[in-house]
Amino acid sequence: MGALQTHLTDAISLNLNRMPVYGEMSNGKSLPLSKNLIRAGKFIMPFARRLDKSARKLNRQGIPILQEDLIPLENLPAPETIPTYTNVLSKKESLPIQQEMDTWLKEVKAYRKAGSLREICESSYEMLEKVEDWENEHNCHLAMTRYLMESLAFNSYKGLGYLGFTSNSIILSKRLIKGHAFLMPYTLSFDRKAQHVQAMGVGFLVNDFPKIPFKSEWEINRNKSWAK
């Protein structure tokens, strides 16, 4: 099993194991959301299988694409950990950040088409700053949105490094970014549903994603001379 399939399998197992815990803590309110996450993981698996197959040739050449793009689901907070924020955004309140995200996603798609990974990193860094400011200002978690955005940005950042080995890696990097971009329009809506669970003091989603070091890595290396 390839790196992406393994990552998805681990995510499905995590959600299966934590589903009854969150369900009990939220009087069942989290259960439909947990089931949606599990279904989504299974739905994405064929896409992951194809990307893993494409990665094997590069891996055999010593290029760790996918192998180093995915942060293991380790050292996560216990499911009983209380979330920091408990506010629930209304749809109207979420419109400004949704508009910002729509603009950012259009930029990402254009940069992806052009193979401009550096620009994706820079644009994503600025958007992540806005998302984090929004969370602090509105006392709410946008856990899914932030995680997927960080993952897309981190894959773009790692992709810049792989170009130093071979320009052929851009094809797989672009496919991985495309997969993330496909899912991004659904994250804010899912986060708003999860906020109703978080309002009960249940850390659903908040406790379930590993920390992705994109921002810290980009701050150090953004001015580096990359291959592209």
C-alpha positions in Angstrom: 0.0 0.0 0.0 1.3 3.4 -1.0 1.9 6.4 1.3 -1.4 8.2 0.4 -3.5 5.1 0.8 -1.9 4.4 4.1 -2.6 7.9 5.3 -6.2 7.6 4.3 -6.5 4.2 5.9 -5.1 5.7 9.2 -7.6 8.6 9.0 -10.5 6.3 8.5 -9.4 4.1 11.5 -9.0 7.3 13.6 -12.5 8.4 12.8 -13.9 5.0 13.4 -12.2 4.8 16.8 -13.2 8.3 17.9 -16.7 8.2 16.5 -18.3 6.6 19.6 -16.4 8.8 22.0 -17.5 12.0 20.3 -21.0 10.5 19.9 -21.3 10.0 23.6 -19.9 13.4 24.5 -22.3 15.2 22.0 -25.4 13.1 22.6 -25.1 11.7 19.1 -24.8 15.1 17.3 -21.3 14.3 16.0 -22.2 10.9 14.6 -23.5 12.0 11.1 -20.4 14.1 10.7 -18.0 11.3 11.7 -19.8 9.0 9.2 -19.4 11.6 6.5 -15.7 11.8 7.1 -15.4 8.0 6.9 -17.4 7.9 3.7 -15.2 10.7 2.2 -12.0 8.8 3.0 -13.3 5.7 1.3 -14.5 7.8 -1.7 -11.0 9.3 -2.1 -9.2 5.9 -1.9 -9.3 5.1 -5.7 -7.7 8.6 -6.4 -5.1 7.9 -3.7 -4.3 4.5 -5.3 -3.7 6.1 -8.7 -1.4 8.8 -7.2 0.5 6.2 -5.2 1.1 4.2 -8.4 2.4 7.3 -10.1 4.7 8.1 -7.2 6.4 4.7 -7.2 8.6 5.4 -10.2 9.8 8.7 -8.6 10.3 6.9 -5.2 12.5 4.3 -6.9 14.7 7.2 -8.1 15.1 8.4 -4.5 12.5 11.2 -4.7 10.3 10.9 -1.6 7.2 12.5 -3.2 4.0 11.6 -1.2 6.3 9.8 1.3 7.2 13.1 2.9 4.2 15.1 1.9 1.9 13.6 4.5 2.1 14.3 8.2 1.5 11.1 10.2 -1.6 11.0 12.4 0.5 10.7 15.6 0.7 12.5 18.9 -2.8 14.0 18.4 -4.7 15.4 21.4 -7.0 13.0 23.1 -10.6 13.1 21.9 -11.6 14.3 25.4 -9.5 17.5 25.0 -11.8 20.5 25.1 -11.7 22.9 22.1 -10.3 26.4 22.5 -13.3 28.1 20.7 -17.0 27.4 21.0 -18.7 30.0 18.8 -21.0 28.9 15.9 -20.9 31.1 12.7 -24.1 31.8 10.9 -24.1 31.4 7.1 -24.2 35.2 6.8 -21.3 35.7 9.2 -19.2 33.2 7.2 -19.7 34.9 3.8 -16.7 37.2 4.0 -14.2 34.4 4.7 -15.9 32.3 2.1 -15.4 35.0 -0.5 -11.8 35.3 0.5 -11.4 31.6 0.1 -13.1 31.6 -3.3 -10.7 34.2 -4.5 -7.7 32.3 -3.1 -8.8 29.1 -4.7 -9.1 30.7 -8.1 -5.5 31.9 -7.7 -4.4 28.4 -6.7 -6.0 26.9 -9.8 -4.4 29.4 -12.1 -1.0 29.0 -10.5 -1.4 25.2 -10.6 -2.1 25.3 -14.3 1.0 27.3 -14.8 3.1 25.1 -12.6 3.8 28.0 -10.3 4.3 26.2 -7.0 6.1 29.2 -5.3 3.1 31.4 -6.0 0.7 28.8 -4.5 2.8 28.8 -1.4 2.9 32.5 -1.0 -0.9 32.9 -1.7 -1.7 30.1 0.7 0.5 31.6 3.4 -1.4 34.9 3.2 -4.8 33.0 3.2 -3.8 30.9 6.2 -3.0 34.1 8.1 -6.5 35.4 7.4 -8.1 32.1 8.5 -6.2 32.1 11.8 -7.1 35.8 12.4 -10.8 34.9 11.6 -10.7 32.1 14.1 -9.3 34.4 16.8 -11.6 37.3 16.0 -14.8 35.2 15.9 -14.0 32.7 18.6 -14.6 29.7 16.3 -12.6 26.8 14.9 -12.2 26.4 11.1 -10.3 23.1 11.7 -11.1 21.3 8.4 -10.6 24.4 6.3 -7.3 25.2 7.9 -6.0 21.6 7.7 -6.8 21.1 4.1 -5.4 24.5 3.2 -2.2 23.8 5.1 -1.9 20.4 3.4 -2.3 21.9 -0.1 0.3 24.5 0.7 2.7 22.0 2.2 2.4 19.7 -0.8 3.2 22.7 -3.0 6.2 23.6 -0.8 7.5 20.0 -0.9 6.9 20.0 -4.6 9.4 22.9 -5.1 12.1 20.7 -3.5 11.3 17.7 -5.7 11.9 19.9 -8.8 15.6 19.9 -7.8 15.6 16.2 -8.6 13.6 16.1 -11.8 11.1 18.4 -13.5 8.9 15.4 -14.0 7.7 15.6 -10.4 5.6 18.6 -11.2 3.0 16.4 -12.9 2.3 14.5 -9.7 2.5 17.6 -7.5 -0.1 19.3 -9.7 -2.4 16.2 -9.4 -2.1 16.3 -5.6 -2.9 20.0 -5.5 -5.9 19.4 -7.8 -7.3 16.8 -5.4 -7.1 19.3 -2.5 -8.6 22.0 -4.6 -11.5 19.7 -5.5 -12.3 19.3 -1.8 -11.8 22.9 -0.6 -15.3 24.3 -1.5 -16.9 21.9 1.0 -14.7 22.6 4.0 -16.3 25.8 5.4 -19.8 24.3 5.4 -18.5 21.2 7.2 -16.7 23.4 9.7 -19.9 25.3 10.5 -21.7 22.0 11.2 -18.8 20.8 13.4 -19.0 24.1 15.3 -22.4 23.0 16.8 -20.6 20.0 18.3 -17.6 22.1 19.4 -20.1 24.5 21.1 -20.9 21.6 23.5 -17.2 21.5 24.6 -16.4 18.5 22.3 -13.2 18.7 20.3 -14.5 17.0 17.2 -12.1 17.8 14.3 -10.1 20.1 16.5 -8.3 17.1 18.1 -8.1 15.0 14.9 -5.6 16.7 12.6 -1.8 16.7 12.9 0.1 20.0 12.9 1.4 20.7 9.4 4.6 22.8 9.5 4.0 24.7 6.3 4.0 28.3 7.7 7.2 27.8 9.7 8.9 26.1 6.8 7.8 28.8 4.3 8.9 31.6 6.6 12.4 30.2 6.6 12.7 29.2 2.9 10.4 31.5 1.0 13.4 33.4 -0.5 15.4 30.3 -1.4 16.5 29.9 -5.0 14.2 27.0 -6.1 14.5 25.0 -9.3 11.3 26.6 -10.6 
